[in-house]
Every structure is written in C-alpha cells, then in structure tokens.
Amino acid sequence: MQNMADKLLTRYEELKAQVNFHNYRYHVLDAPIISDLEYDRLLNELKKIETDHPNWITPDSPTQRAGARPADRFEKIRHPAAILSLANAFGADDARAWLERVKKLDDRVEKAKFVVEPKIDGLSVVLHYRDGMFVQGATRGDGEVGEDITSNLRTIRTIPLKIPVNSELVIGNSRSAQLPSTNYQLPKYLVVRGEAFIPIKEFDELNKKLEEAGEKTYLNPRNTAAGSLRQLDPQLTASRPLTLLVYQIVHSEGGKVPTSQWEILEYLKALGFPMADVAKRFNDLDSAIAYTETWNEGRDKLAYEADGMVIKIDDLNLAADLGFVGKDPRGAIAFKFPAREVTTTLNDIGVAVGRTGVLTPYAMLEPVEIGGVVVERATLHNFDFIAEKDIRVGDRVLVKRAGEVIPYIIGPVVDARSGKERKYKPPTTCPACGQAVEHFEGEVAWYCVNAACPAQLLRNVEHFVSRGAMDIVGLGYKIVEQLIEAGLVKDVADLFTLTKDQLLELEGFADKKAENLLKSLEQARAQSLNRLIAALGIHGVGEVTAGDLARAFGDLSALSKASAEELQLIEGLGPNIAESIVDWFSQSANQKVLKKLKAAGVWPEMQKSEVRMQNGALSGFTFVVTGTLPTLSRDGVKEFIESNGGKVIDSVSKKTSYLVLGENPGSKFEKAKSLGINIISEDELKKLAG
Ligand code: IVH
C-alpha cells in the first residue's frame, strides 16, 4: 500500500511541475507545446489526486491560484529594501544633462553601458520567493511599507508560483532562455519587482463585454489594474486580465545574482519570469536615446500603455554607488514620451445606439491633435460617468489617447468654467427612433428596445456582413447606411433580394460596383452555418458558441426549436446564453427574418456526419492523416474523427492540431515536422478520443 501511495505522490509532484510548465509556455511565452485537450487531461488528473488527498496540496499547485478566501483588509508588509522611484527626463537634452551630472560624480560613467526598458503604466509589485516558492507579494505602498496582496497576485498566471532552485535549473531546452552565466547561484530568498498591468487589447475586450452586458465600463487600463489588485476577494482579481513584467531584484539572500541590469533581465527570464521583449542594451547613451525615440513613434505597437522608456546604467554596482536624490536613484532615468493628454472644449454630447440597443454617450469635441492624430470624438463611458464627474456641455475637458484605446474623457477642468456651461440630461427617448428608452434592474445602461429602430438595424447589418460573420466583401458602413436610408434594407434578409436596378439608383453606384456587390452577396449564400449563426447577433453568441450550435443542431430550424435545457447540454453554454438564444428565436421579427433567409436560399446545413448533440472529445481540433494506418481505412479514420467532433482536412498548415501518422507517409509528414505540429499514431488518436 505504502508503495502505491508513494507512487501516486510522485505522480502528483510530476503533474504539478508539468501543469506549471505548460502554463508558463502558454501564458508567458505564448507558445504552447500541447493542445488544450491534453492540458485539461493533466489538470483533471491533478485535481482528482487533490480531491482524494487534500492534505498533499501545496501552495505551488496550479489549482491554488484563486483558492484563497476574501480578506477583511490587507496586512502591511515592510519591503526588504526601499522600492524606489525614478527621476524624469523630457527629451534627449534632459537625458544628456543627466549623464553629464553623473559623470562628474564617477569616472566609470564614461564607459558605462545602458539598458533601455519600457516604462509600463501599471503598478509596481514586489514578489517574494523562499526556497523557490512564491510566498508573498505586496504593493509598492509608500516605498517602505506596502500592502500584502499575495492572494491576488497568485491569480496572475504569468507569475511563477515556483522558480527553480539549485540543481533544478535545467532550463535550456524546455524553456526558451538560458542563464546568462553558470556562475550564479540561485538564492534561497529572492525578492523581485515588476509592473502589473492589463494589456490594451484585453482591456478593450473587457470593456466591450461589459458594454454589451449593459454594465459599467472601466475608464482606463491603469486604474482597472490598480482596482483589480486591491480587491479583497481574489476571485474578482482572477477574473481580470492582469499580467506583469519583472525588471529588478530588490533583495537576495544565500546565492549569487548578476550585477548587470542586462544580465538580471536574462537571469529572471531564465527563472521563468515574464520579461519585456523590447528591452535592449547599448554601448553609449546616444544609441540608447535613439532607440527610445523609435518607441516614442511606435508606442502604439506596444501591447500595453507605456508612458516612456527607462534608461538604466547597466553596471548595478556603479549605479548603486551613484546614490540617490530623494527617492530617485541617480543610476537610471525615466525618458518620458510626450503626454497624450490635452484639454479641449466639449461642444456637445452625442448618443450612439449599439446593436443591442444600448445607448452610449460620446463627447463631440473641438478638434484637437493628440500625438499626431486629430481627435473629435471621445467616449464618455455611460450616463452615470457624466453625472459623477459633473461634466457639462461647454466645459474644457481633459482628453486622453493611449495606444489603441479609444480616446476617453478624464474629466472637466472645473477652474476653467465661465458659468455658461450647461448641465447634461440623458435622453428619455432613443435619438434614432424616438421611442422611450428603458432601464433594466441591476444594469447601468439605458436601452432602446424597439426592434425596428433604424440605428440598431444599422449596427445589426454591419455586424451581419462583418469579417467574423458573413464576411460580405464590399459592403462597408457607408453603403449599409445608404441601403437603409433608401428603404431597400429593413432587415438582414433584404440584402439577398437586392437587384442591380435598385443598386444603380444609389449615389456612387455604377455598373461595376453594383455587379461586384451582387457577386459577393451571391458568394455569401454559401457561407457556413457557423457564420450565419454568429451573424444573427444573438446576445452572447460569438464565433465559438455559433460553431458549437451549428455542430449540435445542424440547421436553423432545429436550433430555433431547441429548449433552454437542450441548449445547456452543450459544454460551456450556461443558462443566460441559453435563455438569450431561446428569446431571440421566439421574437416574431426574428422569425420573419429566418423565413425570408430561407426563401432567399440562405439556409446552410451541416453534413449529417458533422452533427452531434454534444461536443465530442476531439471537437475544436483539426486533423490531417498521412500514410497507411494499422486498422482504420481512410474513410474509417475520417468517420472516427468526425464522429468524435474533430475535423479532417487535406493539407497541413499552422492551424492543424494533429498529424495522424501511418506507414509510408507522404510529404505531409515533413511539413508537419517543420511546423512543429503534434504527430500521433492511430493508437494515440483513439486514446485522445477517450
Ligand atoms: S525602475 C530603481 N523600470 O515607473 C528602480 N520602473 O517612476 C526604479 N516602472 O514606480 C524603478 N516600468 O512603477 C523601473 N522598466 C521599469 C519600469 C518602472 C515601469 C514604474 C515603476 C516606478 C515608476 C518610476
């Protein structure tokens, strides 16, 4: 018995290491080497062992990230060394003046190298590792004492819960980095500092989801990140797309760590920490400045908001010897990008009607240039925001444009008021159709619920024809608007009965343009059922759910008859979305659209073999088969994969999940190898399908 328990414990340790490793490949390197399916298998095996042996669970188990219960308040933590700040340089001259000053203090500066890193606009966090285990994490606080936010930090999947100690550091092949030098000994106690933040893309997606759900949107990535990290309930933190990049060793005991900033970055990367890939080392300040300036131009290409670059003297002993001015070390400087915040006049407040009928206020501004772009509109988030900030029409307002984020209003400049500004009252009727607007319990948004509202129709048609949906080329916003204004399109089905004569009557349409549009509409009839379902714009049904629905029901008539219970048989489809689907199909206006689509021949159906009531074990994966398999014939293997929800395609591409390999394979084998596609045998295929 003892033996078996030992074996299981060994397996448990192995599983923890494996899952942590694959998390790192996925979240930090963005380069997974196993499929989601295989990952889930490992995780489930791990969870099963933990259910049977709860006393085995250790804090570095990947299941323990969001396990902590809500706290009443945050405890204080004294930092092992001061968490310093940085002096600013506004432009190249400032940076050169800094170097001249420090040169006078120490001759070694003459020959110094410099590391340039992004200055991420996030929050400084401090992470403590004892014997390789993440044991504590804190906010910066006042630089001496911060708040204990360990449970929240654990939910950030790019933070390693465990780092290698001593002999475990065999990272060469499996992780993408190598230690800069083998002379370093891993400390028993290591404290690192990094910047936690929400990437811009994730921030925009988060806001889009909130807006569609009628909830309050967040103002900007930085505040959202700060708010998320200071949640007492770690579950909440876990639901926000936080990540971090590390850049400093604050303190270490019982080991030997690099004394060059560049090597620190490489060292931390080798330990499994996420690192800014734009960081670079230079032999002189001018090159460092030139590089920094390229990022001033290119800052929109960064995945996060950066308010500048940090230029650091590479030799950390030299940097330390230079000392501080107040809380700012002399060995580094923040080279700030010109701010993308300006003030301008709020000429008026407009209201846009979204596809779901949500009313969103936006600012109509006196045009103003921000970082090379003329801004005339900015989001005002929601009506509560206008009231809370007491934003009045005619106010001078502070506007910010950051990265690819839509420009937003920060607030009014109250001191600049003349007294002529006018308080704003939200509309009681829809600005597009005039019908009274409604408010739902528990949501901040106001809605226009008129299904025939022309503004909603516009958004609806736009969505229907968009790339992720029916992908109708040549049908842009302007033309959709024209078609609706001319009364030719009253719902999406009308698109398919347009005639050339009708199009020729529209402004800007000549023979060729009309023919091209009709041709793309013709092609769209052949679009897959997935896309058609996604195009309908059912609340909560995106591309992935649309695919699941298509496979589960096979056509729109079957789907339209499905009950909420049946819909919930689909994995991952919860009661809210099920309700929303049933609701959509129950509306007579939508039924009419479906009838019209069918009559117009837009009625894709799935092949029988593709239809399944439930997700199969292979669903979501694509397979290519090459060579002769031991038992299954060509058709046999295809049928096997498809009946388990997978897809079989003819040629290998980056998107292929697996190559099933038999005797005497063709060139597909070479191609799959070169692309790093998972290669499996017939046996393994069967195991995969369970
Ligand atoms: S170095 C001695 N490096 O900027 C070390 N700071 O005004 C001093 N920050 O509070 C900090 N990215 O929160 C450093 N690559 C980076 C940074 C960075 C962002 C933040 C940090 C600090 C502030 C300095």
Boltz pocket constraint, residues with backbone or C-beta under 6 A from the ligand:
constraints:
  - pocket:
      binder: B
      contacts: [[A, 84], [A, 85], [A, 86], [A, 87], [A, 117], [A, 118], [A, 119], [A, 120], [A, 121], [A, 122], [A, 123], [A, 124], [A, 194], [A, 195], [A, 247], [A, 248], [A, 310], [A, 329], [A, 332], [A, 334]]
      max_distance: 6.0
